[in-house]
Amino acid sequence: MGRFECQKGGAMNYPADFERVVGFDFVRSAILSRCRFPSSQLLVESWQMSIQFEEVLQRLDCIDELQRLNDECPSALEFQGSDITPFCENLGIENYMLEEESLSAILEIAKSYVNLSKAVIAKAEKMPLLAANLPFEESCNIVVIAIDKLLDDFGQVSPKASPQYAKISDEIVRLERTARQTMRGIFRDWKALGYTAETDVTVREDRLVIPVLAEYKRIVKGFVKDISATGKIFFVEPTQMLEMNNRLKELAADRKRERERILRQITAVLAPHKTALQRTMHRLSETDFLLAKWSWCMQENAQRPKVSATPQINLLNAVHPILRKELKFRKFPVIPLNMSLENRRIMVVSGPNAGGKSVVLKTVLLLQYMVQSGLFVTADAESRLGIFSFLGIDCGDGQTIEKGLSTFSAHLLHLKNLLNNANELSLIGIDEIGTGTDPRFGAPIAQVVLENLLEAGSFVIATTHFSQLREWGLDSAEVVQASMAYDVQEMKPLYNLVLGKPGSSFALELMRKTDFDTTWIDRIKALTGQQMVKSEGLMLDIEKQNQRLVQQLKMVDEKLEHLQNLSDSYHQLKETLQQKRNDYIQVARNDAKKILSETNKQIENTIRVIREQGAAKEVTQVARQKLTAYKRKIDLLGKDDNENGFRNAKTDLANQLAPMTAEVSQKKVHLKSPNLSKYNGIKNSIVHTLLVGEDDKSITTLANTFDFVAPQPTVNLQILLPGIKVKSLLTGADGEVLDCKKGKACVAFGMIKMWVPFSELSVSRTQLKDKSPRKSLTSGYQWLERQSVYNWVLDVRGQRLDDASQKVLFWLEEGHSLGKQQLKIIHGRGDGILRKGLKTMLKSVHFVRSFDHETESDGGDGALIVMLL
């Protein structure tokens, strides 16, 4: 065997048809059918279980590593070509020649191994066993290069294989073209004369011939090469084609000789690599075998169990794979098996016939055999199995005419062989122990056998109907009684293994169900004895009570599950409602900020109108009422968290604030006092009042601030030159003049650039102290320098969408503040994720007027042209 499935001595199973009895022969056949190569199938046929703990772990690890390889690099497992073992055996024989088909197979196998080896070596940390078993083979690369030069895409010798072969091939092609043209001309002439049949030019004896009607065979000049079955058509080779066809035949012979020479030459080149090719094929066969095992495990949803070096069995939700397939085909339910053998090493299973006792026995032995053979098992991954050196089973009558064995004789022979191999590393299954003879002797025989197996330290599962065995071992910590659950109401098996309780055969109840006469049943009770009848009746009552308890427990579990589901649903609903509430509150807060921002604009406009138009008491009274109403709406927003209430309040506010500007602008008023500092604090005071929430007296005081006359500030136009620092009379913000046109100045307030009338500006005090304009801009922002270094093209190719979006947004804001109108974003073509994300982001930017892809010559859909307002 190879690295994956090396055999170890000492492993035994009994009897000789052990695999057939437990059902492993079906598993072996299923894996055999999945193998691609005959050499892989040979490995499956010689496959045996191992008793070495480390080897079992390696076999299971290999399946795990193959799973990872299939997940990360599935193409490496797509083997091509056929088994090259027969081809390699004759390499090295003098004048031996490999045909093109054989060379193609060797080429595909070498390529498959190279790809597989590269894949596992590249991931050696994740799959060390595969990497060690599939090392790099330099000979495979040499073979691939040599054969690739020889064969064409169709697996035939390439015309370029040698200069002589190429010359002959070219000559044949040229001569065949000429021959076809000549033959076509002759065919047209003969057809025009009516000599030919309806068919076209064809080939006979590797020569081009024309089908001629029989009555004209002596008229045409040529050689008859064939006659149709009816004798009405003669296939004639024209005399004009004789010499040309002879030349073609000579060239074909020359090409054949050259081809054979080339094939012998490449065969000689491959001969030194014979051992390497055989080694490669063997490794691929082992991998193919491993792949077949993995494929079967995945199909059966088999799991890797926990494996222990000490003998033990702990199965959770285990099923017999062959029985499961049969039950699914018949649409019957599959009942999983849960059992444990560790400190309690002997299990005696009792119960009625056809209750599933033999299935328990076969399932345990099959899964144990599977795991020691390097297969996952059809049980939960939390199952734990140990390592045994002997697996034995006695199941079936075993009688044979050839050996002269009766059922009981065969049973005794099996028991003797099982006892001879019994030790602390043995797992033995015995079905219907002690049957086939007088029950008065059968039960004692069975008990003695179990006592000897217990003394030998073996792990045993035995099934029985003997009442004596159902009582045996109750005082022993190493023996456990078990039974197969049975529905005593419906009188049908439930196929559940119940530990700790012996079972009844329910013979008399089954007779009642089968409508036997009650007098017969009474007579049977009398013959059986009152003690036995009472015992059976007691077990029947216990079984009924047990089933009632099981049903009640099931109902309780269902109710608990229902309550748990309700609890989970409640918590989920609570979290959802809380999340929605938080979302509504957040939306309300965001909308409130938006309203305050819009209100701020309204206040600024109102103040500007007041300064320009003047204000009367009537107007201030209106303003006072508006502000009072606004404060009340803000209070309502703080108390009402729901979305509808907030939206209604916001609508009312908008309706009340909208007429403010129109109402004030219609009045011509004069101010009382030139208190400019008081005027400059109006907006901030209003905002503070709205946000903090003061009493009505504060609002009245605030409204009275409108009753003053603001002085009309004047600015020397000669002073306002680019670079001059100024101060906004409306906001008090400091800025720097960039340009002056028609009574307005373009002023940079930090990152914001805007046109402001001269009447709303005053020269900054720092500027008055220093009359010379400075080139540096306000707020530390180097405006002219940014104008010169700002790049209107931004390249975000290769960046993540989140990073690119933030970068583009900052770049757009800076370009907008600098007065740019057209910008370009290069995002690349790729999968389109970055392009789609940036388009979505641009739609949400309010100062973006439009955007579209660049022309095809300048980048196409790999770039966006953005137009700003």
RAGIWO-V777552 format. One record per backbone hydrogen bond with DSSP energy under -1.0 kcal/mol. NH is the residue of the N-H (numbers start at 1). CO is the residue of the C=O. If there is no record, write none. Layout:
nh={NH	NH}
co={CO	CO}
//
This chain:
nh={12	14	18	21	22	23	24	25	28	29	30	31	32	33	35	41	42	43	44	45	46	47	50	56	57	58	59	60	61	62	63	64	65	66	67	68	69	70	71	72	73	76	77	78	79	88	89	91	93	96	103	104	105	106	107	108	109	110	111	112	113	114	115	116	117	118	119	120	121	122	124	127	131	132	133	134	142	143	144	145	146	147	148	149	151	152	155	158	161	166	167	168	169	170	171	172	173	174	175	176	177	178	179	180	181	182	183	184	185	186	187	188	189	190	191	192	193	194	195	197	202	204	207	209	210	212	213	214	216	217	220	223	225	226	228	234	235	236	237	239	241	242	245	246	247	248	249	250	251	252	253	254	255	256	257	258	259	260	261	262	263	264	265	266	267	268	269	270	271	273	274	277	278	279	280	281	282	283	284	285	286	287	288	289	290	291	292	293	294	295	296	297	298	299	300	302	303	306	308	313	314	315	318	319	324	325	326	327	328	329	330	332	337	339	341	346	347	348	349	350	360	361	362	363	364	365	366	367	368	369	370	371	372	374	375	377	379	380	383	384	385	386	389	390	391	392	393	394	400	405	410	411	412	413	414	415	416	417	418	419	420	421	422	426	427	428	429	430	431	433	435	441	442	443	445	446	447	448	449	450	451	452	453	454	455	456	458	459	460	461	462	463	464	470	476	480	482	483	484	485	487	488	491	492	494	498	500	510	511	512	513	514	515	516	521	522	523	524	525	526	527	528	529	533	534	535	536	537	538	539	540	541	542	543	544	545	546	547	548	549	550	551	552	553	554	555	556	557	558	559	560	561	562	563	564	565	566	567	568	569	570	571	572	573	574	575	576	577	578	579	580	581	582	583	584	585	586	587	588	589	590	591	592	593	594	595	596	597	598	599	600	601	602	603	604	605	606	607	608	609	610	611	612	613	614	620	621	622	623	624	625	626	627	628	629	630	631	632	633	634	635	636	637	638	639	640	646	647	648	649	650	651	652	653	654	655	656	657	658	660	663	664	665	667	669	675	676	679	680	682	685	686	687	688	689	690	691	692	693	699	700	701	702	703	704	706	707	708	719	720	721	723	724	726	727	728	729	732	735	736	737	738	739	741	744	745	746	747	748	749	752	754	756	758	760	761	762	764	768	769	770	774	781	783	786	787	788	789	790	794	796	799	804	805	806	807	808	809	810	811	812	813	814	815	816	817	818	819	820	823	824	825	826	827	828	836	837	838	839	840	841	842	843	844	845	848	849	850	852	854	854	858	860	862	863	864	865	866	867	868	869}
co={389	391	15	17	18	19	19	19	24	25	26	27	28	29	32	37	38	39	40	41	42	44	372	52	53	54	55	56	57	58	59	60	61	62	63	64	65	66	67	68	69	73	74	75	77	84	85	88	90	93	99	100	101	102	103	104	105	106	107	108	109	110	111	112	113	114	115	116	117	118	121	123	127	128	129	130	138	139	140	141	142	143	144	145	147	156	152	150	158	162	163	164	165	166	167	168	169	170	171	172	173	174	175	176	177	178	179	180	181	182	183	184	185	186	187	188	189	191	190	211	209	207	204	202	236	234	195	232	213	214	216	237	235	235	233	212	226	210	223	221	238	239	241	242	243	244	245	246	247	248	249	250	251	252	253	254	255	256	257	258	259	260	261	262	263	264	265	266	267	270	271	273	274	275	276	277	278	279	280	281	282	283	284	285	286	287	288	289	290	291	292	293	294	295	296	297	377	383	385	341	384	339	337	378	320	321	322	323	324	325	326	327	318	315	313	478	460	480	462	482	356	357	358	359	360	361	362	363	364	365	366	367	368	371	370	303	377	316	380	314	306	312	425	425	12	427	14	429	405	400	406	407	408	409	410	411	412	413	414	415	416	417	419	423	390	459	392	461	394	463	432	438	438	439	441	442	443	444	445	446	447	448	449	450	451	452	453	426	345	428	347	430	349	466	473	346	348	498	350	496	492	486	487	487	485	483	481	506	507	508	509	510	512	511	517	518	519	520	521	522	523	524	525	529	530	531	532	533	534	535	536	537	538	539	540	541	542	543	544	545	546	547	548	549	550	551	552	553	554	555	556	557	558	559	560	561	562	563	564	565	566	567	568	569	570	571	572	573	574	575	576	577	578	579	580	581	582	583	584	585	586	587	588	589	590	591	592	593	594	595	596	597	598	599	600	601	602	603	604	605	606	607	608	609	610	616	617	618	619	620	621	622	623	624	625	626	627	628	629	630	631	632	633	634	635	636	642	643	644	645	646	647	648	649	650	651	652	653	654	657	659	660	661	664	613	673	674	675	676	679	681	682	683	684	685	686	687	688	689	695	696	697	698	699	700	703	704	706	716	716	719	737	721	735	762	733	760	728	726	748	724	746	746	744	741	756	739	754	736	752	749	747	745	743	757	758	727	725	764	765	766	723	778	781	782	783	784	785	786	824	826	796	800	801	802	803	804	805	806	807	808	809	810	811	812	813	814	816	815	866	792	864	794	862	862	832	833	834	835	836	837	838	839	841	842	845	867	867	865	860	863	855	855	859	860	825	852	823	850	821	847}
//
